[in-house]
Amino acid sequence: RHGNGKIMRDQTPHINPSGAPIAETILLPGDPLRAKFIADTYLDDVVQFNSVRNMLGFTGTYEGHEVSVMGSGMGIPSISLYSWELIHDFGCKKLIRVGSCGTIQKDIDLYDVIIGQAACTDSNFASQYNLPGTFAPIGSFRLIEDTYRRAVSQGIDVHVGNVLSADVFYNYDSSVNERWAAMGVLGVEMESAGLYSVAAEAGVEAMGIFTVSDNIVTGAQTSSEERQKAFTTMMELALPLAAI
């Protein structure tokens, strides 16, 4: 049962495991084909637990620990829908967004790793909680600290701080990134503020970890081959979180 007394469903309109397991630790890339790549490349004993709307989900083991991976789609509404169901209906307790981001700080390089300590947003998502002020969505310190410590020990260029979860990809106002950058925001993506809010309300852990795919300030961009190598680094930081 949910904490509010509602019965946990064995399937939802968006996730139908048909009896396949879903682990307490789940990685959430935006692209469902990237979820399949992660399962095929890193996990043993893989079973597929979802194909509804082609939002593919898989469960397997990584170094002996059960872990799931599922696409989240793009944007706060999509990841929030899936993460709510994964938490409340399927018992997920550690939800880790893995993806790419564009940095808005000129001194952050391509392929660096950014961990979202907190997530600013231009979304109205948190208004549903009817709070008497502005909620600050933050990631799990336990997950962040463990990931940061391992990254430093491996000599990986890692940055921890604020990210922006934007509702708009093609913004009519071209000055927005400069203003967020002036407040120390490290990079722009589209999901973490929703994920962090859903996790906070449910009392579970969440974290966003990103590979820098482009520098919006300098115009530098990565190639597809280089992104794949950088993605491998990020995954090898995220997957061990299943063990803690």
C-alpha positions as CSV (number, residue, x, y, z in Angstrom):
1,R,0.0,0.0,0.0
2,H,1.0,3.6,-0.4
3,G,1.6,5.7,2.7
4,N,-1.8,7.3,2.0
5,G,-3.5,3.9,2.1
6,K,-4.0,3.4,-1.6
7,I,-3.3,0.0,-3.1
8,M,-0.1,-0.3,-5.1
9,R,-0.9,-1.3,-8.7
10,D,0.8,-4.2,-10.5
11,Q,0.5,-2.2,-13.7
12,T,-0.4,1.4,-14.6
13,P,-1.5,3.1,-17.8
14,H,2.2,3.7,-18.6
15,I,4.1,0.8,-17.1
16,N,3.1,-2.9,-17.5
17,P,5.8,-5.2,-16.1
18,S,3.7,-8.4,-16.6
19,G,5.4,-9.9,-13.5
20,A,8.9,-8.8,-14.4
21,P,10.9,-7.3,-11.5
22,I,11.7,-3.6,-11.1
23,A,14.7,-2.8,-8.8
24,E,14.7,-0.3,-6.0
25,T,17.5,1.5,-7.9
26,I,16.6,2.7,-11.4
27,L,18.5,4.8,-14.0
28,L,16.5,7.1,-16.1
29,P,17.9,8.2,-19.5
30,G,15.6,10.3,-21.6
31,D,15.8,8.0,-24.7
32,P,14.3,4.5,-24.4
33,L,16.8,3.2,-26.9
34,R,19.6,4.5,-24.6
35,A,17.9,2.5,-21.8
36,K,18.2,-0.6,-24.0
37,F,21.9,0.2,-24.7
38,I,22.6,0.5,-21.0
39,A,20.9,-2.8,-20.3
40,D,22.7,-4.6,-23.2
41,T,26.1,-3.1,-22.4
42,Y,26.3,-3.1,-18.6
43,L,23.7,-5.5,-17.1
44,D,23.6,-9.2,-16.6
45,D,20.6,-11.5,-16.5
46,V,18.4,-8.8,-18.2
47,V,14.6,-9.0,-18.4
48,Q,12.4,-6.4,-20.0
49,F,9.7,-5.0,-17.8
50,N,8.1,-2.3,-20.0
51,S,7.3,-1.6,-23.6
52,V,4.2,0.6,-23.2
53,R,4.4,3.5,-25.7
54,N,7.8,2.1,-26.6
55,M,9.2,3.5,-23.3
56,L,11.5,0.6,-22.8
57,G,12.4,-0.6,-19.3
58,F,14.8,-3.4,-18.2
59,T,16.0,-5.0,-15.0
60,G,19.3,-6.9,-14.5
61,T,22.3,-7.0,-12.2
62,Y,25.4,-4.9,-12.1
63,E,28.3,-6.4,-10.1
64,G,25.8,-8.6,-8.3
65,H,23.3,-5.8,-7.4
66,E,19.9,-5.6,-9.0
67,V,19.3,-2.4,-11.0
68,S,16.7,-1.2,-13.5
69,V,16.9,1.2,-16.3
70,M,14.0,2.9,-18.2
71,G,13.5,5.8,-20.6
72,S,11.9,8.8,-19.1
73,G,11.1,10.9,-22.1
74,M,11.8,14.6,-22.4
75,G,10.7,17.3,-20.0
76,I,9.4,17.5,-16.5
77,P,5.9,16.2,-17.2
78,S,7.2,13.0,-18.7
79,I,9.9,12.1,-16.1
80,S,7.6,13.1,-13.3
81,L,4.8,10.8,-14.5
82,Y,7.1,7.8,-14.8
83,S,9.0,8.5,-11.6
84,W,5.7,8.9,-9.6
85,E,4.6,5.5,-10.8
86,L,8.0,3.9,-10.3
87,I,8.1,5.1,-6.7
88,H,4.4,4.7,-5.6
89,D,3.4,1.6,-7.6
90,F,6.7,-0.3,-8.0
91,G,8.7,0.6,-5.0
92,C,11.7,2.4,-6.5
93,K,13.8,4.2,-3.8
94,K,16.9,5.5,-5.7
95,L,16.1,7.2,-9.0
96,I,19.1,8.5,-11.0
97,R,18.7,10.6,-14.1
98,V,21.5,10.0,-16.5
99,G,21.9,12.2,-19.6
100,S,23.6,15.1,-21.3
101,C,23.4,18.8,-20.7
102,G,24.6,22.0,-22.2
103,T,26.9,24.0,-19.9
104,I,26.4,27.8,-19.6
105,Q,29.7,28.4,-17.8
106,K,32.7,29.1,-20.2
107,D,35.2,27.3,-18.0
108,I,33.4,24.0,-18.0
109,D,34.7,21.7,-20.7
110,L,33.1,19.2,-23.1
111,Y,32.9,15.7,-21.6
112,D,33.1,17.0,-18.0
113,V,30.6,15.5,-15.6
114,I,28.0,17.7,-13.8
115,I,26.1,16.4,-10.8
116,G,22.9,18.3,-10.0
117,Q,23.1,19.3,-6.4
118,A,19.9,21.3,-7.0
119,A,17.7,22.1,-9.9
120,C,16.4,25.6,-10.7
121,T,13.4,25.6,-13.1
122,D,11.1,27.9,-15.1
123,S,8.4,25.2,-14.7
124,N,5.2,25.6,-12.7
125,F,5.3,21.9,-11.6
126,A,5.8,22.5,-7.9
127,S,2.7,24.7,-7.6
128,Q,0.6,21.5,-7.1
129,Y,2.1,21.1,-3.6
130,N,0.5,24.4,-2.6
131,L,3.5,25.4,-0.5
132,P,3.7,28.8,1.3
133,G,6.8,29.8,-0.6
134,T,9.3,28.6,-3.3
135,F,10.4,25.0,-3.1
136,A,14.1,24.3,-3.8
137,P,14.4,20.9,-5.5
138,I,17.6,19.2,-4.3
139,G,19.3,15.9,-5.0
140,S,20.2,13.2,-2.4
141,F,23.4,14.2,-0.6
142,R,24.2,10.5,0.0
143,L,24.1,9.7,-3.7
144,I,25.9,12.9,-4.7
145,E,28.7,12.5,-2.1
146,D,29.3,8.9,-3.1
147,T,29.4,9.7,-6.8
148,Y,31.6,12.7,-6.4
149,R,34.1,10.9,-4.2
150,R,34.5,8.1,-6.8
151,A,34.8,10.6,-9.6
152,V,37.6,12.5,-7.9
153,S,39.4,9.3,-7.1
154,Q,39.3,8.3,-10.8
155,G,40.6,11.7,-11.9
156,I,37.3,12.6,-13.7
157,D,36.6,16.3,-14.2
158,V,33.4,16.6,-12.1
159,H,31.3,19.7,-11.1
160,V,28.6,19.8,-8.4
161,G,26.1,22.5,-8.3
162,N,22.9,24.0,-9.6
163,V,21.4,23.0,-13.0
164,L,18.5,24.5,-14.8
165,S,15.5,22.2,-15.7
166,A,14.0,24.3,-18.5
167,D,10.5,23.8,-19.9
168,V,11.6,25.5,-23.2
169,F,14.3,24.2,-25.5
170,Y,14.0,26.9,-28.2
171,N,13.6,30.0,-26.0
172,Y,12.2,33.1,-27.6
173,D,14.2,35.1,-25.1
174,S,17.8,34.6,-26.1
175,S,19.1,36.3,-22.9
176,V,17.8,33.7,-20.4
177,N,21.0,31.6,-20.2
178,E,23.2,34.6,-19.4
179,R,21.0,35.4,-16.5
180,W,21.0,31.9,-15.1
181,A,24.7,31.7,-15.6
182,A,25.2,34.9,-13.6
183,M,23.6,33.0,-10.6
184,G,26.2,30.3,-10.9
185,V,24.0,27.7,-12.7
186,L,26.3,25.1,-14.3
187,G,24.2,23.7,-17.1
188,V,20.8,23.3,-18.7
189,E,18.7,20.1,-19.0
190,M,14.9,19.5,-18.8
191,E,14.0,17.0,-16.2
192,S,15.7,17.1,-12.8
193,A,13.5,19.6,-10.9
194,G,10.5,17.4,-11.5
195,L,12.3,14.3,-10.5
196,Y,13.7,15.9,-7.4
197,S,10.2,17.2,-6.4
198,V,8.5,13.9,-6.9
199,A,11.2,12.1,-4.9
200,A,11.1,14.7,-2.1
201,E,7.4,14.4,-1.6
202,A,7.7,10.6,-1.5
203,G,10.7,10.5,0.8
204,V,13.0,8.7,-1.6
205,E,16.4,9.5,-3.1
206,A,17.1,11.1,-6.5
207,M,20.1,12.4,-8.4
208,G,20.9,13.8,-11.8
209,I,24.2,13.2,-13.4
210,F,25.1,14.7,-16.8
211,T,27.8,14.6,-19.5
212,V,28.5,18.0,-21.0
213,S,27.7,17.6,-24.6
214,D,28.0,21.3,-25.7
215,N,29.1,24.6,-24.3
216,I,26.4,27.1,-25.0
217,V,28.7,30.0,-24.2
218,T,31.6,29.1,-26.6
219,G,29.6,27.1,-29.1
220,A,31.8,24.0,-28.7
221,Q,30.1,20.7,-29.4
222,T,30.9,17.0,-29.1
223,S,30.8,14.4,-31.9
224,S,28.6,11.3,-31.6
225,E,31.7,9.1,-31.1
226,E,33.1,11.4,-28.3
227,R,29.7,11.5,-26.6
228,Q,29.6,7.8,-26.5
229,K,32.9,7.6,-24.7
230,A,31.9,10.3,-22.3
231,F,28.6,8.5,-21.7
232,T,30.5,5.4,-20.6
233,T,32.3,7.4,-18.0
234,M,29.0,8.7,-16.6
235,M,27.4,5.3,-16.5
236,E,30.4,3.8,-14.6
237,L,29.8,6.5,-12.0
238,A,26.0,6.0,-11.8
239,L,25.7,2.2,-11.8
240,P,27.6,1.5,-8.5
241,L,24.9,3.5,-6.7
242,A,22.9,0.3,-6.7
243,A,25.2,-1.1,-4.1
244,I,24.8,1.6,-1.5
